[in-house]
Amino acid sequence: MRSRYWAIAAVSVGLTLLVANPVAGADFNVDSRDWHGLSDFRTLAGHQGVELYDTNTLDWEQVDTNDIIVVVYPAEPLDVASFAGFVIDGGRVLLADDFGASKGLLERLTVDRTEPLPEELPHRHFVDDHRGWPRFSIEGRHPLLEGVDEVVANYPAVLHNVGGAVIGYDQDGGLVYDMKLGDGRVVVVADPGLFINIMLPVADNRQFAANIWSYLCEDVEECRAWGLIHTFESEGAYGEESTDADPHRDIQERVDAFNERVREAFEELPGTELLYLIGIFLVFGTVAYATTVFPWRRSRRLSEYIERHRDEVSPPLTEFDWNLERFANPDGRINYALPVAVLKESFEELFLDQFGLWPSKPGKRPPVSELARRFDERYLRGQPPQKRKRRRREVEHLLVRLTAIPSRHRVFLESDEHFSARDMMRLHRRIQRVLSWMGLQESYERRTRELDARRLRSRRR
């Protein structure tokens, strides 16, 4: 411990310059060996098997889900939709920003950022009582904290989120968050100055930075990172694909779907059926939340000291916690987007499996008209012409409606669409009708009650 304090004292003169002259965005240079550069951070990445490419222009077509995108103190707003899609599909992002232009992406992640003056930081421990250098004593267990006892920041911002911070302030807010969303993850750090050359030797900052590279490159061979430092541009959009769809047909499908919804708007909502389905999703939510919060395995007997400190540390944010935070609107209306997405996912798995199309990504599936034709040939033969035509049209309308509903992993991260209880019940009834024609209603009902252990298993390690 004494050696760590000597390390802090050894760079105190340089740190004084940092507070007097906060690091400007242009100073974050991965090739610079000056005190404000990131050359040591890049070298550290290389020691962890990561190739860090500093780029002025990010071409989203060149980005792979095995890649890492490192964003440091962006000067311009980020492409939120592309970042969200990248993370959902399995990409990893390190966002290190205190006073830059990452607000849009932070809001999409439901992270609030405040930028207090040093004397207003919600913290009690500082280097030499200097309010610009908050010291963080590490508690709890997380891959980012292996071998880390203390971290020292340089005049950071303060982050707020419903999930527990990996490194938090003494009184309120967090310095570091780990967010596991969809198949990917985002590590948010409220101080990019942690990684500059003069700060890496302080306390255990270097070990913390090394842990970030190891954590984000976990299970990936030949890990590649794109460094977006302060000023940069992007080309295209993540997942952008050309389409040959007929725009007039698309408009007609949307009009038909709209008319269908207007007609159904005049239907009464059966109270008993509503309570039944709400009960299903209350069970889903309760079990999922319990699985997220409480471990399945019996923990080892720990000393009273360790138990006490573990109880004081909030766990990192999980996907379910994050979705739950965005489930209710500020005006009190409940958004049923998550259960609607679960209905969609359960239906698509049953429906598409009958045609040998599961699992498959939406962009790789036949168009809606082709799926409706296959359904007609397989399940509607022998029906009276009028009934056959009506049922095929209903199936086509349902499939069009489902394409507008985000998948379970993409709920809220890529879509702010609101679904009421009435919307949920209409969709439930339509799905039941179609699956009853296929003889799959019983399987569907069972899937909405049973929980796949793979979906509930916590992603925490």
VOPAGU-2260 file (C-alpha; in pm, 1 decimal, decimal comma):
REM VOPAGU-2260
SITE   aa  ch    i         X         Y         Z
SITE  MET   A    0       0,0       0,0       0,0
SITE  ARG   A    1     288,0     238,2      85,4
SITE  SER   A    2     438,1     197,8    -263,5
SITE  ARG   A    3     110,8     301,4    -418,4
SITE  TYR   A    4     111,9     628,1    -225,3
SITE  TRP   A    5     470,7     693,3    -336,7
SITE  ALA   A    6     356,1     642,5    -697,3
SITE  ILE   A    7      81,3     893,8    -645,8
SITE  ALA   A    8     318,4    1144,2    -491,6
SITE  ALA   A    9     571,5    1097,0    -773,0
SITE  VAL   A   10     330,8    1226,2   -1034,7
SITE  SER   A   11     157,7    1490,3    -824,8
SITE  VAL   A   12     334,8    1775,0   -1001,7
SITE  GLY   A   13     217,6    1650,4   -1338,1
SITE  LEU   A   14    -132,5    1599,5   -1206,8
SITE  THR   A   15    -140,9    1960,7   -1094,4
SITE  LEU   A   16    -105,0    2054,8   -1459,3
SITE  LEU   A   17    -395,6    1829,0   -1543,7
SITE  VAL   A   18    -632,0    2006,6   -1308,7
SITE  ALA   A   19    -509,8    2350,2   -1399,7
SITE  ASN   A   20    -538,8    2268,4   -1769,8
SITE  PRO   A   21    -795,8    1990,4   -1827,8
SITE  VAL   A   22    -696,8    1751,6   -2106,0
SITE  ALA   A   23    -828,1    1872,0   -2438,8
SITE  GLY   A   24    -972,8    1631,5   -2692,2
SITE  ALA   A   25    -682,6    1686,5   -2934,0
SITE  ASP   A   26    -440,1    1567,5   -2664,7
SITE  PHE   A   27    -577,3    1210,5   -2664,7
SITE  ASN   A   28    -341,6    1074,1   -2927,1
SITE  VAL   A   29    -260,4     702,4   -2938,9
SITE  ASP   A   30      81,3     774,5   -3090,9
SITE  SER   A   31     180,1    1049,4   -2849,5
SITE  ARG   A   32     429,0     968,7   -2572,5
SITE  ASP   A   33     364,4    1300,9   -2400,0
SITE  TRP   A   34     191,1    1305,3   -2062,3
SITE  HIS   A   35    -147,8    1364,6   -2226,5
SITE  GLY   A   36    -111,2    1094,3   -2495,8
SITE  LEU   A   37    -243,1     737,9   -2512,9
SITE  SER   A   38      66,1     556,6   -2639,8
SITE  ASP   A   39     102,0     353,0   -2317,5
SITE  PHE   A   40    -262,8     259,6   -2335,7
SITE  ARG   A   41    -208,6     134,9   -2690,4
SITE  THR   A   42     102,9     -58,5   -2584,4
SITE  LEU   A   43     -96,4    -212,1   -2302,1
SITE  ALA   A   44    -357,2    -324,8   -2555,0
SITE  GLY   A   45     -85,9    -495,1   -2756,1
SITE  HIS   A   46      32,2    -683,2   -2446,1
SITE  GLN   A   47    -324,4    -814,5   -2410,1
SITE  GLY   A   48    -330,3    -931,0   -2772,3
SITE  VAL   A   49    -538,8    -640,0   -2900,1
SITE  GLU   A   50    -457,2    -446,3   -3216,5
SITE  LEU   A   51    -577,4     -87,9   -3167,4
SITE  TYR   A   52    -635,6     105,1   -3491,2
SITE  ASP   A   53    -665,3     479,7   -3462,4
SITE  THR   A   54    -897,8     593,6   -3738,5
SITE  ASN   A   55   -1035,7     927,8   -3847,4
SITE  THR   A   56   -1318,9     760,7   -4039,1
SITE  LEU   A   57   -1507,6     453,8   -3922,9
SITE  ASP   A   58   -1655,3     252,2   -4209,1
SITE  TRP   A   59   -1939,4      52,6   -4052,6
SITE  GLU   A   60   -1920,9    -201,9   -4336,0
SITE  GLN   A   61   -1573,0    -298,2   -4209,9
SITE  VAL   A   62   -1686,2    -345,4   -3850,7
SITE  ASP   A   63   -1734,1    -700,2   -3725,4
SITE  THR   A   64   -1917,0    -809,2   -3410,0
SITE  ASN   A   65   -1588,4    -953,1   -3280,5
SITE  ASP   A   66   -1442,1    -601,4   -3284,0
SITE  ILE   A   67   -1416,6    -344,0   -3008,7
SITE  ILE   A   68   -1500,6      22,1   -3067,3
SITE  VAL   A   69   -1315,6     256,0   -2832,9
SITE  VAL   A   70   -1466,7     603,8   -2813,7
SITE  VAL   A   71   -1264,4     866,3   -2628,5
SITE  TYR   A   72   -1398,6    1217,9   -2567,3
SITE  PRO   A   73   -1602,0    1250,4   -2891,6
SITE  ALA   A   74   -1632,7    1600,2   -3032,0
SITE  GLU   A   75   -1948,1    1527,8   -3237,3
SITE  PRO   A   76   -2267,4    1331,7   -3157,4
SITE  LEU   A   77   -2238,4     957,3   -3220,8
SITE  ASP   A   78   -2446,6     744,6   -3457,7
SITE  VAL   A   79   -2667,3     601,8   -3184,8
SITE  ALA   A   80   -2860,2     358,9   -3406,5
SITE  SER   A   81   -2541,9     201,5   -3544,6
SITE  PHE   A   82   -2383,3     168,7   -3201,9
SITE  ALA   A   83   -2701,8      13,4   -3061,6
SITE  GLY   A   84   -2726,8    -241,7   -3343,1
SITE  PHE   A   85   -2357,6    -324,7   -3311,5
SITE  VAL   A   86   -2387,2    -395,6   -2937,8
SITE  ILE   A   87   -2705,2    -601,2   -2972,3
SITE  ASP   A   88   -2540,8    -828,7   -3229,2
SITE  GLY   A   89   -2246,2    -898,4   -2998,9
SITE  GLY   A   90   -2012,9    -601,2   -3042,4
SITE  ARG   A   91   -1821,7    -446,7   -2756,5
SITE  VAL   A   92   -1778,0     -76,2   -2684,2
SITE  LEU   A   93   -1554,3     117,6   -2446,5
SITE  LEU   A   94   -1695,3     467,2   -2404,9
SITE  ALA   A   95   -1459,5     693,1   -2209,2
SITE  ASP   A   96   -1599,4    1042,8   -2192,9
SITE  ASP   A   97   -1639,1    1308,2   -1925,8
SITE  PHE   A   98   -1741,6    1630,1   -2101,2
SITE  GLY   A   99   -1762,1    1526,5   -2468,6
SITE  ALA   A  100   -2054,7    1475,5   -2709,2
SITE  SER   A  101   -2165,2    1125,4   -2606,2
SITE  LYS   A  102   -2495,0    1241,7   -2455,5
SITE  GLY   A  103   -2713,3    1077,9   -2723,0
SITE  LEU   A  104   -2558,2     733,8   -2675,9
SITE  LEU   A  105   -2563,5     770,4   -2297,4
SITE  GLU   A  106   -2933,0     852,5   -2309,6
SITE  ARG   A  107   -2998,4     543,8   -2522,8
SITE  LEU   A  108   -2818,2     344,5   -2253,2
SITE  THR   A  109   -3032,3     521,9   -1987,1
SITE  VAL   A  110   -2721,8     673,8   -1835,1
SITE  ASP   A  111   -2745,4    1027,3   -1697,3
SITE  ARG   A  112   -2426,2    1228,5   -1682,1
SITE  THR   A  113   -2362,2    1528,0   -1458,9
SITE  GLU   A  114   -2056,4    1751,8   -1485,2
SITE  PRO   A  115   -1998,5    1895,3   -1139,1
SITE  LEU   A  116   -1709,4    2115,6   -1036,8
SITE  PRO   A  117   -1434,0    1932,2    -846,6
SITE  GLU   A  118   -1554,8    2073,9    -515,4
SITE  GLU   A  119   -1903,6    1937,2    -588,8
SITE  LEU   A  120   -1808,1    1574,3    -654,7
SITE  PRO   A  121   -2017,4    1332,8    -442,0
SITE  HIS   A  122   -1701,4    1186,1    -293,1
SITE  ARG   A  123   -1497,2    1196,2      28,8
SITE  HIS   A  124   -1153,0    1059,6     -59,7
SITE  PHE   A  125    -896,6    1255,3    -263,4
SITE  VAL   A  126    -521,4    1252,5    -323,0
SITE  ASP   A  127    -361,4    1502,0     -84,3
SITE  ASP   A  128    -711,4    1643,6     -29,3
SITE  HIS   A  129    -699,9    1782,5    -383,3
SITE  ARG   A  130   -1057,3    1783,2    -512,3
SITE  GLY   A  131    -946,0    1718,1    -869,4
SITE  TRP   A  132    -806,9    1369,3    -791,7
SITE  PRO   A  133   -1076,6    1146,6    -642,1
SITE  ARG   A  134    -947,7     814,6    -504,6
SITE  PHE   A  135   -1164,9     504,5    -531,7
SITE  SER   A  136   -1107,0     211,5    -296,7
SITE  ILE   A  137   -1225,8     -98,8    -477,1
SITE  GLU   A  138   -1491,0    -326,0    -326,9
SITE  GLY   A  139   -1677,4    -616,3    -477,2
SITE  ARG   A  140   -1583,5    -867,6    -745,7
SITE  HIS   A  141   -1584,0    -812,6   -1119,4
SITE  PRO   A  142   -1346,4    -907,4   -1405,0
SITE  LEU   A  143   -1257,3    -539,4   -1441,7
SITE  LEU   A  144   -1140,3    -529,2   -1079,8
SITE  GLU   A  145    -902,7    -827,1   -1073,4
SITE  GLY   A  146    -583,9    -719,0    -895,5
SITE  VAL   A  147    -717,1    -364,2    -847,6
SITE  ASP   A  148    -727,0    -212,6    -497,6
SITE  GLU   A  149    -741,1     155,0    -580,9
SITE  VAL   A  150    -805,3     377,6    -882,0
SITE  VAL   A  151    -736,0     750,8    -907,3
SITE  ALA   A  152    -930,1     965,3   -1152,4
SITE  ASN   A  153    -864,3    1311,7   -1287,4
SITE  TYR   A  154   -1155,1    1554,3   -1258,5
SITE  PRO   A  155   -1425,2    1312,7   -1387,3
SITE  ALA   A  156   -1794,7    1348,7   -1458,9
SITE  VAL   A  157   -2054,5    1152,5   -1260,2
SITE  LEU   A  158   -2274,6     883,2   -1415,4
SITE  HIS   A  159   -2613,6     767,6   -1289,6
SITE  ASN   A  160   -2793,9     447,2   -1385,2
SITE  VAL   A  161   -3039,4     205,4   -1226,9
SITE  GLY   A  162   -2773,9     -68,9   -1222,3
SITE  GLY   A  163   -2491,6     -90,4    -974,5
SITE  ALA   A  164   -2164,9      76,2   -1071,7
SITE  VAL   A  165   -1848,5    -130,6   -1104,4
SITE  ILE   A  166   -1664,8     164,1    -946,1
SITE  GLY   A  167   -1886,2     410,7    -761,4
SITE  TYR   A  168   -1851,6     739,8    -581,8
SITE  ASP   A  169   -1875,3     742,0    -203,9
SITE  GLN   A  170   -2205,5     925,2    -191,8
SITE  ASP   A  171   -2387,0     897,4    -524,9
SITE  GLY   A  172   -2329,0     798,8    -887,2
SITE  GLY   A  173   -2064,1     592,6   -1060,0
SITE  LEU   A  174   -1729,9     627,8   -1233,1
SITE  VAL   A  175   -1750,1     298,2   -1428,0
SITE  TYR   A  176   -2047,2      92,9   -1548,1
SITE  ASP   A  177   -2053,6    -245,0   -1719,7
SITE  MET   A  178   -2367,7    -291,6   -1931,7
SITE  LYS   A  179   -2449,2    -627,4   -2089,2
SITE  LEU   A  180   -2713,5    -572,2   -2354,8
SITE  GLY   A  181   -2827,5    -817,4   -2620,5
SITE  ASP   A  182   -2525,7   -1027,8   -2711,1
SITE  GLY   A  183   -2273,0    -748,9   -2653,7
SITE  ARG   A  184   -2150,9    -520,9   -2380,3
SITE  VAL   A  185   -2061,8    -158,2   -2314,3
SITE  VAL   A  186   -1810,8     -38,9   -2056,5
SITE  VAL   A  187   -1873,3     327,3   -1974,4
SITE  VAL   A  188   -1598,4     525,2   -1799,0
SITE  ALA   A  189   -1664,2     880,3   -1681,8
SITE  ASP   A  190   -1298,3     984,5   -1709,4
SITE  PRO   A  191   -1093,4     929,9   -2028,3
SITE  GLY   A  192    -799,9    1082,1   -1839,6
SITE  LEU   A  193    -761,1     750,0   -1656,9
SITE  PHE   A  194    -587,7     613,4   -1966,1
SITE  ILE   A  195    -343,9     891,6   -2054,5
SITE  ASN   A  196      28,2     828,8   -2008,6
SITE  ILE   A  197      67,3    1027,0   -1689,0
SITE  MET   A  198    -227,3     859,6   -1515,5
SITE  LEU   A  199    -162,2     493,3   -1596,8
SITE  PRO   A  200     120,0     454,6   -1337,4
SITE  VAL   A  201     -98,1     602,2   -1060,8
SITE  ALA   A  202    -238,1     356,8    -803,4
SITE  ASP   A  203    -378,0      53,2    -992,8
SITE  ASN   A  204    -491,8     242,3   -1301,7
SITE  ARG   A  205    -266,3      37,0   -1530,2
SITE  GLN   A  206    -406,2    -293,1   -1403,2
SITE  PHE   A  207    -759,9    -161,1   -1442,7
SITE  ALA   A  208    -686,3     -58,8   -1803,6
SITE  ALA   A  209    -534,7    -401,1   -1877,5
SITE  ASN   A  210    -845,0    -566,1   -1733,6
SITE  ILE   A  211   -1063,9    -365,3   -1971,0
SITE  TRP   A  212    -879,7    -503,5   -2273,1
SITE  SER   A  213    -895,4    -860,2   -2139,1
SITE  TYR   A  214   -1263,3    -827,7   -2053,5
SITE  LEU   A  215   -1372,5    -682,7   -2386,1
SITE  CYS   A  216   -1165,7    -935,0   -2582,2
SITE  GLU   A  217   -1281,5   -1234,8   -2382,9
SITE  ASP   A  218   -1315,9   -1549,5   -2599,4
SITE  VAL   A  219   -1208,2   -1359,8   -2914,8
SITE  GLU   A  220    -897,1   -1456,0   -3109,4
SITE  GLU   A  221    -704,2   -1182,3   -3290,5
SITE  CYS   A  222    -904,4    -911,7   -3119,5
SITE  ARG   A  223    -925,5    -584,8   -3312,7
SITE  ALA   A  224   -1018,2    -243,0   -3174,4
SITE  TRP   A  225   -1118,1      70,7   -3360,2
SITE  GLY   A  226   -1003,5     386,4   -3180,2
SITE  LEU   A  227   -1232,6     684,2   -3230,5
SITE  ILE   A  228   -1048,7     968,1   -3061,3
SITE  HIS   A  229   -1217,6    1307,0   -3021,3
SITE  THR   A  230   -1262,6    1409,5   -3386,7
SITE  PHE   A  231   -1366,7    1144,0   -3634,9
SITE  GLU   A  232   -1629,6    1064,3   -3894,4
SITE  SER   A  233   -1830,8     755,6   -3985,5
SITE  GLU   A  234   -1941,9     614,6   -4318,8
SITE  GLY   A  235   -2264,7     426,7   -4376,5
SITE  ALA   A  236   -2456,7     263,9   -4094,0
SITE  TYR   A  237   -2417,8     -62,5   -3908,2
SITE  GLY   A  238   -2620,4    -345,0   -4063,2
SITE  GLU   A  239   -2716,6    -128,8   -4359,6
SITE  GLU   A  240   -2830,2    -346,4   -4649,8
SITE  SER   A  241   -2977,2    -266,9   -4987,6
SITE  THR   A  242   -3331,7    -381,4   -5049,6
SITE  ASP   A  243   -3515,8    -478,4   -5363,9
SITE  ALA   A  244   -3858,0    -461,3   -5202,9
SITE  ASP   A  245   -4139,2    -305,0   -5399,2
SITE  PRO   A  246   -4209,8      31,1   -5227,8
SITE  HIS   A  247   -4569,5      37,5   -5351,3
SITE  ARG   A  248   -4635,3    -303,9   -5204,0
SITE  ASP   A  249   -4476,3    -194,6   -4878,0
SITE  ILE   A  250   -4710,2     105,3   -4863,1
SITE  GLN   A  251   -5011,6    -116,3   -4933,3
SITE  GLU   A  252   -4907,9    -355,9   -4657,3
SITE  ARG   A  253   -4875,2     -69,1   -4414,0
SITE  VAL   A  254   -5215,6      68,7   -4511,1
SITE  ASP   A  255   -5375,1    -274,2   -4468,3
SITE  ALA   A  256   -5210,7    -317,9   -4131,4
SITE  PHE   A  257   -5326,8      27,9   -4023,5
SITE  ASN   A  258   -5685,1     -44,9   -4128,6
SITE  GLU   A  259   -5673,6    -371,1   -3939,0
SITE  ARG   A  260   -5563,4    -194,4   -3623,9
SITE  VAL   A  261   -5834,4      71,1   -3658,9
SITE  ARG   A  262   -6097,0    -203,1   -3691,0
SITE  GLU   A  263   -5967,5    -381,2   -3385,0
SITE  ALA   A  264   -5960,1     -58,7   -3186,4
SITE  PHE   A  265   -6337,8     -84,2   -3150,7
SITE  GLU   A  266   -6323,7    -429,7   -2999,3
SITE  GLU   A  267   -6373,7    -465,9   -2628,5
SITE  LEU   A  268   -6083,3    -599,7   -2426,7
SITE  PRO   A  269   -6194,3    -914,8   -2237,5
SITE  GLY   A  270   -6102,3    -854,4   -1872,8
SITE  THR   A  271   -6047,9   -1216,3   -1785,0
SITE  GLU   A  272   -5812,3   -1270,9   -2077,0
SITE  LEU   A  273   -5618,9    -957,8   -1984,3
SITE  LEU   A  274   -5568,6   -1077,5   -1627,1
SITE  TYR   A  275   -5466,0   -1417,5   -1758,5
SITE  LEU   A  276   -5195,2   -1280,5   -1986,1
SITE  ILE   A  277   -5073,4   -1021,0   -1737,8
SITE  GLY   A  278   -5035,0   -1306,4   -1491,1
SITE  ILE   A  279   -4814,9   -1489,4   -1740,4
SITE  PHE   A  280   -4580,2   -1194,5   -1776,1
SITE  LEU   A  281   -4578,0   -1117,3   -1405,2
SITE  VAL   A  282   -4447,7   -1469,1   -1354,5
SITE  PHE   A  283   -4197,5   -1419,4   -1640,1
SITE  GLY   A  284   -4072,3   -1093,8   -1493,4
SITE  THR   A  285   -4056,1   -1218,9   -1133,9
SITE  VAL   A  286   -3862,5   -1532,8   -1220,5
SITE  ALA   A  287   -3629,4   -1346,0   -1455,7
SITE  TYR   A  288   -3558,4   -1078,2   -1197,1
SITE  ALA   A  289   -3502,6   -1335,4    -922,4
SITE  THR   A  290   -3265,9   -1527,7   -1147,9
SITE  THR   A  291   -3075,8   -1208,5   -1224,9
SITE  VAL   A  292   -3038,3   -1097,8    -863,3
SITE  PHE   A  293   -2988,8   -1424,8    -678,3
SITE  PRO   A  294   -2726,1   -1683,9    -775,2
SITE  TRP   A  295   -2835,0   -2038,3    -860,0
SITE  ARG   A  296   -2533,6   -2194,5    -691,4
SITE  ARG   A  297   -2478,9   -2197,2    -319,1
SITE  SER   A  298   -2201,8   -1951,6    -239,2
SITE  ARG   A  299   -1899,5   -2043,1     -34,2
SITE  ARG   A  300   -1893,8   -1958,5     334,8
SITE  LEU   A  301   -1718,6   -1623,8     359,3
SITE  SER   A  302   -1590,8   -1428,5     653,7
SITE  GLU   A  303   -1820,1   -1173,5     812,6
SITE  TYR   A  304   -1593,4    -897,3     685,0
SITE  ILE   A  305   -1618,6   -1005,5     320,6
SITE  GLU   A  306   -1990,7   -1072,9     347,2
SITE  ARG   A  307   -2051,5    -724,8     485,7
SITE  HIS   A  308   -1856,7    -554,6     208,1
SITE  ARG   A  309   -2014,8    -770,8     -63,1
SITE  ASP   A  310   -2361,5    -670,4      55,6
SITE  GLU   A  311   -2265,4    -304,7      25,0
SITE  VAL   A  312   -2166,8    -337,7    -340,3
SITE  SER   A  313   -2436,9    -327,5    -606,6
SITE  PRO   A  314   -2399,2    -582,6    -886,8
SITE  PRO   A  315   -2326,8    -464,8   -1242,7
SITE  LEU   A  316   -2625,6    -376,3   -1456,4
SITE  THR   A  317   -2795,2    -663,7   -1637,4
SITE  GLU   A  318   -3017,2    -657,6   -1943,2
SITE  PHE   A  319   -3331,1    -727,9   -1739,8
SITE  ASP   A  320   -3259,9    -450,4   -1487,6
SITE  TRP   A  321   -3201,0    -210,3   -1774,0
SITE  ASN   A  322   -3523,2    -303,7   -1954,0
SITE  LEU   A  323   -3716,1    -282,0   -1628,2
SITE  GLU   A  324   -3597,3      74,6   -1574,9
SITE  ARG   A  325   -3742,4     179,2   -1909,9
SITE  PHE   A  326   -4063,7     -20,4   -1871,4
SITE  ALA   A  327   -4271,9     263,2   -1726,1
SITE  ASN   A  328   -4306,8     604,8   -1889,9
SITE  PRO   A  329   -4270,8     924,2   -1686,5
SITE  ASP   A  330   -4645,1     989,4   -1719,6
SITE  GLY   A  331   -4723,7     658,8   -1548,2
SITE  ARG   A  332   -4824,1     460,8   -1857,3
SITE  ILE   A  333   -4692,6     106,1   -1867,2
SITE  ASN   A  334   -4507,1      10,2   -2182,7
SITE  TYR   A  335   -4574,0    -352,5   -2275,5
SITE  ALA   A  336   -4293,5    -358,3   -2532,5
SITE  LEU   A  337   -4100,0    -634,2   -2359,0
SITE  PRO   A  338   -4389,4    -885,9   -2327,9
SITE  VAL   A  339   -4496,4    -801,1   -2684,3
SITE  ALA   A  340   -4143,0    -881,7   -2802,3
SITE  VAL   A  341   -4159,2   -1211,4   -2613,0
SITE  LEU   A  342   -4489,7   -1296,6   -2784,8
SITE  LYS   A  343   -4331,7   -1219,9   -3121,6
SITE  GLU   A  344   -4024,7   -1429,5   -3048,6
SITE  SER   A  345   -4228,4   -1731,1   -2930,7
SITE  PHE   A  346   -4455,7   -1714,4   -3235,5
SITE  GLU   A  347   -4176,1   -1672,9   -3489,6
SITE  GLU   A  348   -3984,8   -1970,1   -3352,8
SITE  LEU   A  349   -4291,7   -2196,7   -3384,4
SITE  PHE   A  350   -4411,2   -2055,0   -3717,0
SITE  LEU   A  351   -4078,6   -2041,0   -3901,0
SITE  ASP   A  352   -3967,1   -2379,2   -3772,5
SITE  GLN   A  353   -4252,9   -2538,5   -3967,2
SITE  PHE   A  354   -4092,4   -2413,5   -4288,8
SITE  GLY   A  355   -3731,7   -2494,4   -4195,9
SITE  LEU   A  356   -3646,0   -2127,7   -4142,5
SITE  TRP   A  357   -3556,5   -2128,3   -3773,7
SITE  PRO   A  358   -3317,7   -2008,4   -3656,6
SITE  SER   A  359   -3264,2   -1728,8   -3906,9
SITE  LYS   A  360   -3212,2   -1353,8   -3911,4
SITE  PRO   A  361   -3495,0   -1131,0   -4041,9
SITE  GLY   A  362   -3289,6   -1010,5   -4337,6
SITE  LYS   A  363   -3226,4   -1368,1   -4452,9
SITE  ARG   A  364   -3591,3   -1479,9   -4452,4
SITE  PRO   A  365   -3830,3   -1482,9   -4748,6
SITE  PRO   A  366   -4059,8   -1179,0   -4784,4
SITE  VAL   A  367   -4393,4   -1174,1   -4606,9
SITE  SER   A  368   -4587,4   -1249,9   -4924,8
SITE  GLU   A  369   -4381,5   -1566,9   -4981,2
SITE  LEU   A  370   -4430,9   -1683,7   -4622,8
SITE  ALA   A  371   -4805,9   -1629,1   -4656,1
SITE  ARG   A  372   -4805,8   -1829,4   -4979,2
SITE  ARG   A  373   -4625,7   -2119,9   -4815,6
SITE  PHE   A  374   -4869,1   -2108,9   -4526,2
SITE  ASP   A  375   -5162,8   -2111,6   -4768,1
SITE  GLU   A  376   -5032,8   -2415,1   -4957,8
SITE  ARG   A  377   -4955,0   -2612,8   -4645,6
SITE  TYR   A  378   -5238,7   -2531,6   -4405,8
SITE  LEU   A  379   -5531,5   -2393,3   -4606,4
SITE  ARG   A  380   -5581,1   -2658,1   -4872,3
SITE  GLY   A  381   -5938,2   -2783,2   -4875,6
SITE  GLN   A  382   -6078,8   -2466,5   -4716,6
SITE  PRO   A  383   -6367,1   -2284,6   -4891,4
SITE  PRO   A  384   -6225,6   -2017,8   -5124,8
SITE  GLN   A  385   -6354,8   -1721,6   -4922,9
SITE  LYS   A  386   -6232,4   -1859,7   -4591,0
SITE  ARG   A  387   -5898,6   -1953,3   -4745,2
SITE  LYS   A  388   -5851,1   -1603,2   -4886,3
SITE  ARG   A  389   -5951,2   -1439,1   -4557,1
SITE  ARG   A  390   -5717,1   -1653,2   -4349,6
SITE  ARG   A  391   -5422,8   -1602,1   -4582,8
SITE  ARG   A  392   -5478,8   -1226,8   -4566,7
SITE  GLU   A  393   -5492,8   -1241,8   -4185,6
SITE  VAL   A  394   -5163,8   -1434,3   -4172,7
SITE  GLU   A  395   -4999,6   -1183,0   -4405,0
SITE  HIS   A  396   -5123,3    -890,1   -4194,3
SITE  LEU   A  397   -4991,0   -1054,8   -3877,7
SITE  LEU   A  398   -4648,5   -1113,2   -4030,1
SITE  VAL   A  399   -4633,3    -750,3   -4145,4
SITE  ARG   A  400   -4724,2    -636,4   -3795,0
SITE  LEU   A  401   -4453,3    -852,6   -3639,9
SITE  THR   A  402   -4183,0    -705,5   -3863,4
SITE  ALA   A  403   -4245,4    -367,8   -3696,6
SITE  ILE   A  404   -4196,6    -510,6   -3346,2
SITE  PRO   A  405   -3836,1    -518,9   -3220,4
SITE  SER   A  406   -3691,8    -846,7   -3098,1
SITE  ARG   A  407   -3653,6    -904,2   -2725,8
SITE  HIS   A  408   -3286,4    -796,9   -2728,4
SITE  ARG   A  409   -3362,4    -484,9   -2928,9
SITE  VAL   A  410   -3650,6    -359,0   -2715,7
SITE  PHE   A  411   -3577,7      -4,0   -2594,1
SITE  LEU   A  412   -3215,3      -3,0   -2717,3
SITE  GLU   A  413   -3320,6      50,7   -3077,9
SITE  SER   A  414   -3688,1     136,6   -3036,7
SITE  ASP   A  415   -3892,7     374,6   -2823,0
SITE  GLU   A  416   -4223,7     242,7   -2956,0
SITE  HIS   A  417   -4498,1     216,6   -2694,0
SITE  PHE   A  418   -4734,8     -80,6   -2669,5
SITE  SER   A  419   -5045,0     -69,6   -2452,7
SITE  ALA   A  420   -5216,8    -362,1   -2282,2
SITE  ARG   A  421   -5477,8    -351,2   -2559,6
SITE  ASP   A  422   -5204,6    -380,7   -2824,7
SITE  MET   A  423   -5061,1    -678,9   -2641,9
SITE  MET   A  424   -5397,4    -855,2   -2617,2
SITE  ARG   A  425   -5484,2    -795,9   -2983,5
SITE  LEU   A  426   -5153,0    -945,3   -3087,7
SITE  HIS   A  427   -5201,3   -1238,2   -2850,9
SITE  ARG   A  428   -5545,0   -1320,6   -2997,1
SITE  ARG   A  429   -5424,1   -1295,1   -3356,7
SITE  ILE   A  430   -5127,7   -1520,2   -3285,6
SITE  GLN   A  431   -5353,2   -1774,3   -3114,3
SITE  ARG   A  432   -5584,6   -1787,5   -3416,4
SITE  VAL   A  433   -5303,1   -1846,1   -3665,0
SITE  LEU   A  434   -5134,3   -2110,5   -3452,5
SITE  SER   A  435   -5465,7   -2288,3   -3393,7
SITE  TRP   A  436   -5497,3   -2328,2   -3773,9
SITE  MET   A  437   -5150,6   -2483,5   -3765,9
SITE  GLY   A  438   -5227,4   -2708,8   -3469,8
SITE  LEU   A  439   -4958,9   -2534,9   -3260,5
SITE  GLN   A  440   -5165,8   -2337,4   -3010,5
SITE  GLU   A  441   -5086,6   -2573,6   -2724,1
SITE  SER   A  442   -4712,4   -2543,8   -2789,7
SITE  TYR   A  443   -4741,9   -2166,0   -2797,6
SITE  GLU   A  444   -4930,8   -2152,5   -2467,9
SITE  ARG   A  445   -4667,1   -2371,5   -2309,5
SITE  ARG   A  446   -4385,0   -2149,2   -2435,0
SITE  THR   A  447   -4543,2   -1836,9   -2286,0
SITE  ARG   A  448   -4551,7   -2007,0   -1946,9
SITE  GLU   A  449   -4221,2   -2192,4   -1940,7
SITE  LEU   A  450   -3889,5   -2012,4   -1929,2
SITE  ASP   A  451   -3588,9   -2130,0   -2120,5
SITE  ALA   A  452   -3306,9   -2166,9   -1871,1
SITE  ARG   A  453   -3062,9   -2023,5   -2127,6
SITE  ARG   A  454   -3253,1   -1695,4   -2135,0
SITE  LEU   A  455   -3263,4   -1668,0   -1758,4
SITE  ARG   A  456   -2904,1   -1762,1   -1684,2
SITE  SER   A  457   -2725,4   -1454,6   -1557,7
SITE  ARG   A  458   -2446,0   -1324,9   -1782,4
SITE  ARG   A  459   -2243,4   -1226,9   -1479,3
SITE  ARG   A  460   -1926,3   -1415,5   -1402,5
